[in-house]
């Protein structure tokens, strides 16, 4: 039987995992076996730049946290060495981990939780292809500017016609 101190420390970790999942817009579970310390450091640095983080927990503690949050996930995803990316933003952590996995063949995205819903790899890959927020805003502004430009040309032509 485990001592009370050990049980309390495990419960603390489970609570930490639950809090991180609740406070994250995107949670991505991926395998990291075969990655070097330098690779993981690179990933941690890239995630830190976008206010996200990667953590490694025991699978049993992750399963307990998911059960407490009523998030249903196949048990096969919680086998083997896994790491979890927690992101406060929806898209940027997904884009970062997807690019990292493409560059490092040893890593593989297994499953994710996006806005509280379980997402498979196909859905995660779709999110990874969405342009960044800044790019989308630029595209909207450019689209709106074309209408303003067309209106100004039309008004100028109308003013020229009235002068003659």
C-alpha positions as YAML, in Angstrom:
chain: A
units: angstrom
residues:
- id: 1
  name: UNK
  ca: [0.00, 0.00, 0.00]
- id: 2
  name: UNK
  ca: [1.30, 3.42, -0.93]
- id: 3
  name: UNK
  ca: [2.02, 5.84, 1.85]
- id: 4
  name: UNK
  ca: [-0.21, 8.81, 2.50]
- id: 5
  name: UNK
  ca: [2.53, 11.19, 1.39]
- id: 6
  name: UNK
  ca: [2.85, 9.46, -2.00]
- id: 7
  name: UNK
  ca: [-0.93, 9.44, -2.50]
- id: 8
  name: UNK
  ca: [-1.11, 13.15, -1.69]
- id: 9
  name: UNK
  ca: [1.66, 13.96, -4.18]
- id: 10
  name: UNK
  ca: [-0.11, 11.94, -6.88]
- id: 11
  name: UNK
  ca: [-3.38, 13.72, -6.14]
- id: 12
  name: UNK
  ca: [-1.57, 17.06, -6.43]
- id: 13
  name: UNK
  ca: [-0.24, 16.06, -9.85]
- id: 14
  name: UNK
  ca: [-3.69, 14.90, -11.00]
- id: 15
  name: UNK
  ca: [-5.14, 18.26, -9.91]
- id: 16
  name: UNK
  ca: [-2.35, 20.06, -11.78]
- id: 17
  name: UNK
  ca: [-3.13, 18.11, -14.96]
- id: 18
  name: UNK
  ca: [-6.84, 18.86, -14.60]
- id: 19
  name: UNK
  ca: [-6.19, 22.58, -14.15]
- id: 20
  name: UNK
  ca: [-3.89, 22.68, -17.17]
- id: 21
  name: UNK
  ca: [-6.49, 20.91, -19.34]
- id: 22
  name: UNK
  ca: [-9.29, 23.20, -18.15]
- id: 23
  name: UNK
  ca: [-7.24, 26.35, -18.78]
- id: 24
  name: UNK
  ca: [-5.96, 25.29, -22.22]
- id: 25
  name: UNK
  ca: [-7.67, 25.89, -25.54]
- id: 26
  name: UNK
  ca: [-5.59, 23.13, -27.13]
- id: 27
  name: UNK
  ca: [-4.04, 20.05, -25.55]
- id: 28
  name: UNK
  ca: [-1.99, 17.76, -27.79]
- id: 29
  name: UNK
  ca: [-0.72, 14.32, -26.75]
- id: 30
  name: UNK
  ca: [2.33, 13.12, -28.70]
- id: 31
  name: UNK
  ca: [5.04, 10.48, -28.48]
- id: 32
  name: UNK
  ca: [8.55, 11.67, -27.79]
- id: 33
  name: UNK
  ca: [10.53, 8.43, -27.72]
- id: 34
  name: UNK
  ca: [13.73, 8.79, -29.72]
- id: 35
  name: UNK
  ca: [13.97, 12.56, -29.40]
- id: 36
  name: UNK
  ca: [17.13, 14.03, -27.97]
- id: 37
  name: UNK
  ca: [17.32, 16.47, -25.10]
- id: 38
  name: UNK
  ca: [18.23, 19.16, -27.63]
- id: 39
  name: UNK
  ca: [15.09, 18.39, -29.64]
- id: 40
  name: UNK
  ca: [12.87, 18.68, -26.58]
- id: 41
  name: UNK
  ca: [14.65, 21.88, -25.54]
- id: 42
  name: UNK
  ca: [14.00, 23.33, -28.99]
- id: 43
  name: UNK
  ca: [10.30, 22.41, -28.69]
- id: 44
  name: UNK
  ca: [10.05, 23.88, -25.18]
- id: 45
  name: UNK
  ca: [11.65, 27.13, -26.41]
- id: 46
  name: UNK
  ca: [9.30, 27.40, -29.40]
- id: 47
  name: UNK
  ca: [6.27, 26.73, -27.20]
- id: 48
  name: UNK
  ca: [7.40, 29.21, -24.55]
- id: 49
  name: UNK
  ca: [7.46, 31.94, -27.22]
- id: 50
  name: UNK
  ca: [3.71, 31.42, -27.75]
- id: 51
  name: UNK
  ca: [2.81, 31.06, -24.03]
- id: 52
  name: UNK
  ca: [2.48, 27.27, -24.22]
- id: 53
  name: UNK
  ca: [4.32, 24.42, -22.58]
- id: 54
  name: UNK
  ca: [5.11, 20.74, -22.91]
- id: 55
  name: UNK
  ca: [4.94, 18.42, -19.90]
- id: 56
  name: UNK
  ca: [5.56, 14.73, -19.31]
- id: 57
  name: UNK
  ca: [3.34, 12.91, -16.82]
- id: 58
  name: UNK
  ca: [2.70, 9.30, -15.94]
- id: 59
  name: UNK
  ca: [-0.05, 7.89, -18.15]
- id: 60
  name: UNK
  ca: [-2.00, 6.59, -15.15]
- id: 61
  name: UNK
  ca: [-2.16, 10.09, -13.66]
- id: 62
  name: UNK
  ca: [-3.25, 11.58, -17.00]
- id: 63
  name: UNK
  ca: [-5.96, 8.93, -17.28]
- id: 64
  name: UNK
  ca: [-7.20, 9.73, -13.78]
- id: 65
  name: UNK
  ca: [-7.32, 13.47, -14.60]
- id: 66
  name: UNK
  ca: [-9.22, 12.80, -17.84]
- id: 67
  name: UNK
  ca: [-11.68, 10.57, -15.99]
- id: 68
  name: UNK
  ca: [-12.23, 13.29, -13.39]
- id: 69
  name: UNK
  ca: [-12.99, 15.76, -16.22]
- id: 70
  name: UNK
  ca: [-15.30, 13.25, -17.97]
- id: 71
  name: UNK
  ca: [-13.17, 13.29, -21.11]
- id: 72
  name: UNK
  ca: [-13.43, 9.93, -22.86]
- id: 73
  name: UNK
  ca: [-10.32, 8.81, -24.71]
- id: 74
  name: UNK
  ca: [-9.26, 5.38, -25.91]
- id: 75
  name: UNK
  ca: [-6.86, 3.74, -23.48]
- id: 76
  name: UNK
  ca: [-4.47, 2.89, -26.32]
- id: 77
  name: UNK
  ca: [-3.51, 6.57, -26.57]
- id: 78
  name: UNK
  ca: [-2.22, 6.45, -23.01]
- id: 79
  name: UNK
  ca: [0.31, 3.69, -23.62]
- id: 80
  name: UNK
  ca: [4.02, 4.24, -24.01]
- id: 81
  name: UNK
  ca: [6.01, 7.41, -23.50]
- id: 82
  name: UNK
  ca: [3.80, 10.45, -24.09]
- id: 83
  name: UNK
  ca: [4.25, 14.18, -23.68]
- id: 84
  name: UNK
  ca: [1.48, 16.75, -23.58]
- id: 85
  name: UNK
  ca: [1.44, 20.24, -25.07]
- id: 86
  name: UNK
  ca: [-0.79, 22.70, -23.23]
- id: 87
  name: UNK
  ca: [-1.67, 25.86, -25.14]
- id: 88
  name: UNK
  ca: [-3.63, 28.89, -24.05]
- id: 89
  name: UNK
  ca: [-4.15, 29.79, -27.73]
- id: 90
  name: UNK
  ca: [-6.09, 27.52, -30.05]
- id: 91
  name: UNK
  ca: [-4.01, 27.48, -33.24]
- id: 92
  name: UNK
  ca: [-0.41, 28.42, -32.48]
- id: 93
  name: UNK
  ca: [0.45, 25.38, -30.29]
- id: 94
  name: UNK
  ca: [-1.11, 23.06, -32.87]
- id: 95
  name: UNK
  ca: [0.91, 24.69, -35.65]
- id: 96
  name: UNK
  ca: [4.11, 24.53, -33.58]
- id: 97
  name: UNK
  ca: [3.79, 20.86, -32.63]
- id: 98
  name: UNK
  ca: [2.73, 19.89, -36.17]
- id: 99
  name: UNK
  ca: [5.81, 21.58, -37.65]
- id: 100
  name: UNK
  ca: [7.99, 19.95, -34.97]
- id: 101
  name: UNK
  ca: [6.59, 16.49, -35.75]
- id: 102
  name: UNK
  ca: [7.20, 17.01, -39.48]
- id: 103
  name: UNK
  ca: [10.82, 17.94, -38.76]
- id: 104
  name: UNK
  ca: [11.39, 15.08, -36.27]
- id: 105
  name: UNK
  ca: [10.22, 11.69, -37.52]
- id: 106
  name: UNK
  ca: [10.54, 10.09, -34.07]
- id: 107
  name: UNK
  ca: [7.68, 12.19, -32.69]
- id: 108
  name: UNK
  ca: [4.06, 11.50, -33.58]
- id: 109
  name: UNK
  ca: [0.85, 13.31, -32.67]
- id: 110
  name: UNK
  ca: [-1.55, 10.82, -31.12]
- id: 111
  name: UNK
  ca: [-4.65, 12.76, -30.08]
- id: 112
  name: UNK
  ca: [-5.73, 16.13, -28.79]
- id: 113
  name: UNK
  ca: [-8.34, 18.05, -26.88]
- id: 114
  name: UNK
  ca: [-9.40, 21.20, -28.69]
- id: 115
  name: UNK
  ca: [-11.74, 23.56, -26.82]
- id: 116
  name: UNK
  ca: [-12.73, 20.73, -24.49]
- id: 117
  name: UNK
  ca: [-13.54, 18.20, -27.26]
- id: 118
  name: UNK
  ca: [-11.41, 15.19, -28.17]
- id: 119
  name: UNK
  ca: [-9.85, 15.59, -31.62]
- id: 120
  name: UNK
  ca: [-8.14, 12.93, -33.73]
- id: 121
  name: UNK
  ca: [-5.03, 13.50, -35.83]
- id: 122
  name: UNK
  ca: [-7.04, 14.36, -38.96]
- id: 123
  name: UNK
  ca: [-8.83, 17.18, -37.15]
- id: 124
  name: UNK
  ca: [-5.56, 18.41, -35.60]
- id: 125
  name: UNK
  ca: [-3.95, 18.46, -39.06]
- id: 126
  name: UNK
  ca: [-6.87, 20.54, -40.38]
- id: 127
  name: UNK
  ca: [-6.33, 23.08, -37.60]
- id: 128
  name: UNK
  ca: [-2.61, 23.14, -38.41]
- id: 129
  name: UNK
  ca: [-3.33, 24.30, -41.97]
- id: 130
  name: UNK
  ca: [-5.42, 27.31, -40.90]
- id: 131
  name: UNK
  ca: [-3.48, 30.56, -41.39]
- id: 132
  name: UNK
  ca: [-2.46, 32.51, -38.31]
- id: 133
  name: UNK
  ca: [-4.76, 35.15, -36.82]
- id: 134
  name: UNK
  ca: [-2.62, 37.98, -38.20]
- id: 135
  name: UNK
  ca: [-2.72, 36.47, -41.70]
- id: 136
  name: UNK
  ca: [-6.49, 36.10, -41.57]
- id: 137
  name: UNK
  ca: [-6.90, 39.70, -40.41]
- id: 138
  name: UNK
  ca: [-4.64, 40.87, -43.23]
- id: 139
  name: UNK
  ca: [-6.71, 38.90, -45.75]
- id: 140
  name: UNK
  ca: [-9.95, 40.44, -44.42]
- id: 141
  name: UNK
  ca: [-8.47, 43.94, -44.55]
- id: 142
  name: UNK
  ca: [-7.22, 43.40, -48.11]
- id: 143
  name: UNK
  ca: [-10.66, 42.19, -49.15]
- id: 144
  name: UNK
  ca: [-12.33, 45.20, -47.59]
- id: 145
  name: UNK
  ca: [-9.84, 47.59, -49.17]
- id: 146
  name: UNK
  ca: [-10.73, 46.34, -52.67]
- id: 147
  name: UNK
  ca: [-14.35, 47.45, -52.16]
- id: 148
  name: UNK
  ca: [-13.24, 50.86, -50.90]
- id: 149
  name: UNK
  ca: [-10.87, 51.23, -53.87]
- id: 150
  name: UNK
  ca: [-13.63, 50.27, -56.33]
- id: 151
  name: UNK
  ca: [-16.02, 52.74, -54.70]
- id: 152
  name: UNK
  ca: [-13.47, 55.56, -54.89]
- id: 153
  name: UNK
  ca: [-12.86, 54.85, -58.59]
- id: 154
  name: UNK
  ca: [-16.59, 54.83, -59.28]
- id: 155
  name: UNK
  ca: [-17.10, 58.11, -57.40]
- id: 156
  name: UNK
  ca: [-14.17, 59.70, -59.25]
- id: 157
  name: UNK
  ca: [-15.58, 58.62, -62.62]
- id: 158
  name: UNK
  ca: [-19.01, 59.94, -61.62]
- id: 159
  name: UNK
  ca: [-17.48, 63.28, -60.55]
- id: 160
  name: UNK
  ca: [-15.60, 63.53, -63.88]
- id: 161
  name: UNK
  ca: [-18.82, 62.80, -65.79]
- id: 162
  name: UNK
  ca: [-20.71, 65.52, -63.87]
- id: 163
  name: UNK
  ca: [-17.99, 68.09, -64.63]
- id: 164
  name: UNK
  ca: [-18.34, 67.51, -68.39]
...
